[in-house]
């Protein structure tokens, strides 16, 4: 279950959706369903995949470790500019749907 799937993690009207184990069926009791990592029935939804808008810009989702913690990161959007490899110079706007406990400060882990 995405860390941003809990009520009050961010100042938004609705947290991200939580899915059943199949990754597609939305769980009705989003805030009360326990994470699959903790023996519950809540999992990330498979439809959090990136898509290209044009040859130099994409939209998507990410886990992030942002200064200020979960409240500062959850459900916020960030524009990333790639600085190396085949995507050098291209941009991507991501919405943070999960936290990245294993990430360095201000680092993103793209959902693909």
Number of C-alpha atoms within 10 A of each C-alpha: 27 21 20 24 27 20 16 14 17 18 13 12 7 15 21 22 22 29 24 20 17 11 15 14 14 17 18 12 11 19 17 13 19 17 19 14 10 9 8 14 16 27 25 24 21 13 11 15 13 17 13 11 10 7 9 12 17 17 17 18 25 25 24 27 23 20 12 9 13 20 15 15 24 30 24 14 16 15 13 16 14 13 11 9 7 8 13 11 13 15 17 19 17 23 21 30 27 25 21 20 10 10 14 11 13 12 15 21 16 16 18 12
